[in-house]
Amino acid sequence: MKYELNNYNIFDIERIKLKSLRYSLYYNKSKHYEVVVKQLLDKYGKKYENDIRCLVTNIAKAFKSRTEYLTVTLHTEHYSNNILGISYRKTKKLLDMLECDGYIDIYKGFSKGKTVAQDFKVELSSATVIKFNKPLANMWEDRYHKYVNLIDFDLIEVRDRETKKNKSTRGFKGLADKRSFMKKYNMLLESVEFSAIGEFIPSPLYKRVYTDSPSKGGRFYNAGNFQTMKKELRPSIKIDGEDTICLDYSALHPCLCYNLVDVEMEEWYSPYDCDTSFLHVDEAKLEEFKVKYNKPDYNPMRNLVKIAMLCILNSPEGKGDNSASIAMLAISSKIGEDKVKQDNVDTVENSLFYGLCFGKKPIPVKELVKSILTHNFPIAEFFFTDIGLELQRVDSDMAEYILGHFLQKNEVALSYHDGFLVRKTLRDELYSVMKDAYKEVTGTSKNCKVKQEY
């Protein structure tokens, strides 16, 4: 059957996403899979062989992870230049036939893509979730997926900034040790049982992604849907049945910039508390939003300043005022994207700037940038210099320190870039280790602010 996720409540949608494994575009010709592959080939034909093998390999991973859900990206660009010949159109057609024959259910409604295959009657979203049913599950025996390797992706990636494609990691020193660390970390995650919103979820495995070279980026990214889980639902996460807590660094990148100019901020000072008196909020509309979506701490002005600061620090370095223009264009784009969310009943909950009065005039982005610069004049030299990726490398090294500390103790810590989640009983230890990581990587304890997220 086909289901529209727009008709589901937010908890059910999150539950389906979290229980889903990402669909990998590769296949393994394991002898254990051949019985299932042959049955599907006999039914759908030899021309779908590569796509069937891919499906069977992913189902084996799902069974190993004790889930029946897979998130399949259905967008042409995702399949381009696939060396195994896994086809976008054939994958879509195969899923359609499997659904018609009762082998799978299809859940639509995630991030719709622009491209739709002409031979596919119902438009699928670019990230479609499938659930395999008993007729498909009955083809399998436990031995078929006993030896499945869940860590089947490259643990270390170096991506080209312009093309977004992976570069060769040969010639970069130190990545072998990084890859070894990631393997040990993921093996620990595989051995632990995770749950959220009251349901078991697959282990949130990670990879580390650098940009252009190992000197930039390097953040830890979950290979599934764990890091995109709604912030309000994270307190439901449990590790081996135990409650968790999450601590994070406050305003980490601006604070790192203040360290670079050897300025220690007052305890009360925040880089985000610039003058926003020229912005206007519909208080009644905002309060209604906060109550309706259970977001008591929602602050659209602060969200806007934080996003603007990120754009300013990540703006490519150019000549003259060009970089500032690029940053302002990026901020305007974020505002425009958010306006689209606000105008759609299915996405309004995810809005960051709800309540800000757009009116007939656009939000004065230039004035906002000036206000942020004035408030943070000690670090203005880093604005519009593309320092963001260098700061990411710093925060990712801090993350490695923290995750490594708990790995040595055979304890799990999960990364949300500048936030970390552990069992509740380890709260004080996490706080101490985050302080140590900051000092170890930056050489100072100045401007290190750690707060409890939940």
C-alpha positions in Angstrom: 0.0 0.0 0.0 1.0 3.6 -0.4 0.6 6.0 2.5 0.8 9.8 2.6 2.9 10.9 5.6 1.2 14.2 5.6 -1.8 12.4 7.1 0.3 11.2 10.1 1.0 13.0 13.3 4.5 14.1 14.0 5.3 11.3 16.5 4.4 8.6 13.9 6.4 10.3 11.2 9.5 10.6 13.5 9.0 7.0 14.6 9.1 5.7 11.0 12.1 7.9 10.1 14.1 6.7 13.1 13.4 3.1 12.5 14.6 3.4 8.9 18.0 2.5 7.6 19.5 4.5 4.8 19.4 2.7 1.4 22.9 2.2 0.1 23.5 2.1 -3.7 25.7 -1.0 -3.8 25.2 -4.8 -3.6 27.0 -7.8 -2.2 26.9 -11.1 -4.2 26.8 -13.2 -1.0 25.8 -16.8 -1.5 23.5 -16.3 1.4 21.4 -13.9 -0.7 21.1 -15.9 -3.9 17.9 -17.8 -2.9 16.1 -14.5 -2.4 17.7 -12.9 -5.5 16.6 -15.8 -7.7 13.0 -15.6 -6.5 12.8 -11.9 -7.4 14.6 -12.3 -10.7 12.2 -15.1 -11.7 9.3 -12.7 -11.0 10.5 -9.4 -12.3 13.1 -10.2 -14.9 16.8 -10.2 -15.6 16.9 -6.5 -16.6 16.3 -5.6 -12.9 19.2 -7.8 -11.6 21.4 -4.9 -10.3 18.5 -3.2 -8.7 17.2 -6.4 -7.1 20.7 -7.3 -5.7 20.9 -3.8 -4.3 17.4 -4.2 -2.7 18.3 -7.6 -1.2 21.6 -6.4 0.2 19.8 -3.5 1.9 17.1 -5.8 3.3 19.7 -8.0 4.8 21.2 -5.0 6.6 17.7 -4.0 7.8 17.1 -7.6 9.2 20.5 -7.5 10.9 19.5 -4.2 12.5 16.1 -5.6 13.5 14.0 -3.2 11.5 11.6 -3.5 8.5 12.1 0.1 7.2 14.5 1.5 4.6 14.8 5.1 3.5 15.3 5.2 -0.3 16.5 8.3 -2.0 14.7 8.7 -5.3 16.4 11.5 -7.2 18.2 11.2 -10.5 21.4 12.9 -9.3 21.8 10.3 -6.5 22.1 7.6 -9.1 24.3 9.3 -11.6 27.7 7.6 -12.4 26.8 4.6 -10.2 29.6 2.1 -11.0 27.3 -1.0 -10.2 24.7 0.1 -12.7 22.0 0.6 -10.2 19.3 2.6 -12.0 17.1 5.5 -10.8 14.2 4.6 -13.1 14.5 0.8 -12.6 14.7 1.2 -8.8 11.5 3.3 -8.9 9.8 0.9 -11.2 10.9 -2.1 -9.1 9.5 -0.5 -5.9 6.2 0.2 -7.7 5.9 -3.4 -8.8 6.8 -4.7 -5.3 4.2 -2.5 -3.8 1.5 -3.6 -6.3 2.4 -7.3 -5.4 2.1 -6.7 -1.7 5.8 -7.1 -0.9 6.3 -3.6 0.4 4.4 -0.6 1.7 5.5 2.9 0.5 5.4 6.0 2.7 5.6 9.3 0.8 6.0 12.8 2.1 9.7 13.5 2.7 11.4 16.3 0.8 9.9 16.0 -2.6 12.3 16.1 -5.5 11.8 17.9 -8.8 12.3 14.9 -11.0 9.5 12.3 -11.5 9.9 9.3 -13.8 7.3 9.3 -16.6 6.6 5.6 -16.2 5.7 6.0 -12.5 2.1 6.8 -11.9 2.4 8.1 -8.4 5.0 10.7 -7.5 7.4 9.5 -4.9 9.3 11.9 -2.7 13.0 12.1 -3.0 13.4 10.3 0.3 10.8 7.6 0.4 10.4 5.1 3.2 9.6 1.5 2.3 8.5 -1.2 4.7 8.8 -4.8 3.6 5.9 -7.1 4.4 5.5 -10.7 5.4 5.6 -12.2 1.8 9.1 -10.6 1.3 10.2 -11.4 4.9 9.2 -15.0 4.5 11.8 -15.4 1.7 14.5 -15.0 4.3 16.1 -17.2 6.9 18.2 -15.9 9.8 21.4 -17.4 8.3 21.0 -15.2 5.2 21.9 -12.0 7.1 23.9 -13.5 10.0 27.2 -12.3 8.5 26.0 -8.9 7.2 28.5 -6.0 7.7 26.5 -2.9 8.8 29.6 -0.7 8.5 29.5 -0.9 4.7 30.3 2.7 4.0 33.5 4.7 3.9 34.2 5.8 7.4 36.3 8.8 6.3 35.3 11.0 3.4 37.0 14.0 1.9 34.5 15.9 -0.3 35.1 18.4 -3.0 33.5 21.7 -1.8 32.3 22.7 -5.3 31.1 19.3 -6.7 30.1 17.7 -3.3 31.7 14.5 -4.6 34.2 12.4 -2.7 37.8 12.8 -3.4 40.5 10.2 -3.1 41.9 10.0 0.4 45.3 8.8 -0.8 48.2 11.0 0.1 46.5 12.5 3.1 48.5 11.6 6.3 46.8 10.4 9.5 43.5 9.2 7.9 44.3 5.6 8.6 44.3 6.2 12.3 41.0 8.2 11.9 39.4 5.4 10.0 40.5 2.9 12.7 39.0 5.1 15.4 35.7 5.3 13.5 35.6 1.5 13.0 36.1 0.9 16.8 33.5 3.6 17.6 30.9 2.1 15.3 31.5 -1.4 16.5 30.7 -0.2 20.0 27.5 1.5 18.8 26.5 -1.8 17.1 26.7 -3.6 20.4 24.3 -1.3 22.2 20.5 -1.1 22.0 18.9 2.3 21.3 15.3 3.4 21.5 13.4 6.6 21.0 9.7 7.6 21.3 9.2 4.2 23.1 10.5 2.1 20.1 13.7 0.3 19.3 15.8 2.0 16.6 18.8 0.8 14.6 22.3 1.8 15.9 23.2 5.3 14.8 26.5 4.6 13.0 28.8 7.5 12.0 31.3 8.6 9.4 33.6 11.6 9.5 33.5 14.1 6.6 36.2 16.6 5.7 36.0 19.3 3.0 38.7 19.6 0.3 41.4 18.4 2.7 41.7 17.0 6.3 42.5 20.5 7.5 38.8 21.6 7.1 35.6 20.2 8.4 35.9 16.7 9.8 32.6 16.6 11.6 30.9 13.3 12.6 27.8 12.6 10.6 25.2 9.9 11.4 24.7 7.6 8.4 21.0 7.3 9.2 18.2 9.7 10.4 19.4 10.1 14.0 20.9 13.5 13.9 17.9 15.0 12.1 15.5 13.9 14.9 13.4 16.7 16.1 15.0 18.5 19.0 11.8 18.2 21.1 11.9 14.4 20.9 15.5 13.8 21.8 14.8 13.4 25.6 13.0 10.2 24.7 16.3 8.6 23.6 17.4 5.7 25.7 20.7 3.7 25.7 20.2 0.1 26.8 16.9 1.2 28.4 18.5 4.0 30.4 17.5 7.7 30.2 19.9 10.1 28.5 21.0 13.7 28.9 22.5 16.1 26.3 25.1 18.9 26.9 26.3 21.3 24.3 28.8 24.1 23.8 27.1 27.5 23.6 27.9 29.8 20.6 31.0 27.6 20.0 32.2 29.1 16.7 32.0 32.8 17.8 33.6 31.8 21.1 36.5 30.2 19.2 36.9 33.4 17.2 37.1 35.4 20.4 39.9 33.0 21.6 41.8 33.7 18.4 42.0 37.4 19.3 42.7 36.6 23.0 39.5 38.3 24.3 37.7 36.7 27.2 34.0 37.4 27.2 32.1 38.3 30.4 30.0 35.4 31.7 26.8 37.2 30.9 27.8 38.1 27.3 26.5 36.3 24.3 27.7 36.8 20.7 24.1 36.5 19.6 22.7 39.3 21.8 23.0 42.0 19.3 20.5 44.9 18.8 17.4 43.6 17.1 15.1 46.5 17.9 14.5 47.1 14.2 12.9 43.6 13.9 9.3 43.1 14.8 7.5 40.1 16.2 3.8 39.3 16.3 3.7 38.3 19.9 0.2 36.8 19.8 1.1 34.8 16.7 4.3 33.6 18.4 2.7 32.5 21.6 0.0 30.6 19.7 2.8 28.8 17.8 4.8 28.0 21.0 1.7 26.5 22.6 0.5 24.6 19.5 3.8 22.9 18.9 5.1 22.6 22.5 8.1 24.9 22.0 8.2 27.1 25.1 11.8 28.3 24.5 11.3 29.1 20.8 12.9 32.4 19.9 12.7 33.5 16.2 15.0 36.5 16.7 17.7 34.5 18.3 17.4 31.8 15.6 17.7 34.5 12.9 20.9 36.0 14.5 22.4 32.5 14.9 21.8 31.6 11.2 23.1 35.0 10.1 26.2 34.5 12.1 26.8 31.1 10.5 26.4 32.7 7.0 28.8 35.5 7.9 31.5 33.1 9.2 31.1 30.7 6.2 30.9 33.4 3.5 33.6 32.7 0.9 36.5 35.1 1.0 36.4 37.5 -2.0 37.3 41.0 -3.0 35.9 44.1 -1.5 32.3 44.0 -0.5 31.7 40.8 -2.5 31.9 38.4 0.5 29.5 40.6 2.5 27.1 40.5 -0.4 27.4 36.7 -0.6 26.7 36.4 3.1 23.6 38.7 2.9 22.3 36.8 -0.1 22.7 33.5 1.9 20.8 35.0 4.8 18.0 36.3 2.5 17.8 32.8 1.0 17.4 31.2 4.5 14.6 33.7 5.3 12.9 32.9 2.0 13.1 29.2 2.6 11.6 29.7 6.0 8.8 31.8 4.6 7.9 28.9 2.4 7.8 26.6 5.4 5.5 29.0 7.2 3.1 29.1 4.3 2.7 25.3 4.2 0.6 23.6 6.9 2.8 20.5 6.6 6.1 22.3 7.3 5.2 25.3 9.4 6.3 23.5 12.6 9.8 23.4 11.3 10.0 27.1 10.8 12.9 28.9 12.5 11.6 32.5 12.2 7.9 32.1 12.8 6.3 35.3 14.3 8.8 37.7 12.7 6.7 40.2 10.8 7.5 40.1 7.1 4.8 42.5 6.0 5.3 44.2 2.7 8.9 45.0 3.4 11.6 42.3 3.6 13.6 41.7 6.8 16.4 44.3 6.7 19.3 41.9 6.3 21.9 44.6 5.8 21.0 46.2 9.1 21.0 42.8 10.8 24.6 42.1 9.6 25.7 45.6 10.7 24.2 44.9 14.1 26.0 41.6 14.5 29.3 43.1 13.4 28.9 46.1 15.9 28.1 43.7 18.7 31.0 41.5 17.9 33.5 44.1 16.8 36.5 42.3 18.4 36.1 39.4 16.0 35.0 41.4 12.9 38.3 40.5 11.2 37.0 36.9 10.8 33.7 38.0 9.2 33.4 37.2 5.5 36.7 35.2 5.5 35.4 31.7 5.1 36.7 30.6 8.5 33.8 28.3 9.2 35.4 25.1 7.9 38.5 25.7 9.9 36.3 26.2 13.0 34.5 22.9 12.1 37.9 21.1 12.2 38.5 22.5 15.7 35.0 21.4 17.0 35.4 18.0 15.3 38.7 17.4 17.0 37.0 18.2 20.3 34.3 15.7 19.4 36.9 13.0 18.7 38.4 13.7 22.1 35.0 13.3 23.9 33.9 10.3 21.9 37.3 8.7 22.4 37.2 9.2 26.2 34.0 7.3 26.5 35.1 4.7 23.9 38.1 3.8 26.1 35.6 3.1 28.9 33.3 1.1 26.6 30.6 3.7 27.1 28.5 5.3 24.4 28.5 9.0 23.6 26.6 10.3 20.6 27.6 13.5 18.7 25.3 16.3 17.5 28.3 18.3 16.2 28.7 20.7 19.2 26.3 18.7 21.5 26.8 15.2 23.1 24.4 12.7 24.5 25.2 10.1 27.1 23.5 8.0 29.8 22.0 10.2 32.4 24.3 8.8 35.1 27.3 10.1 33.2 26.2 13.7 33.1 28.9 15.1 35.4 31.6 13.1 33.6 30.5 14.4 30.2 30.6 18.0 31.5 34.1 17.6 32.8 35.3 15.8 29.6 33.8 18.6 27.4 35.7 21.2 29.4 38.9 19.1 29.0 38.4 18.6 25.3 38.0 22.4 24.8 41.2 23.1 26.6 43.1 20.2 25.0 42.3 21.3 21.4 42.3 25.1 21.7 45.0 25.5 24.4 42.8 27.6 26.7 39.7 27.3 28.9 38.6 30.9 28.0 35.1 31.3 26.6 34.2 27.7 27.1 30.4 27.6 27.9 28.7 24.2 28.3 25.0 24.1 28.9 22.5 21.3 29.4 20.2 20.9 26.4 17.9 18.5 28.3 
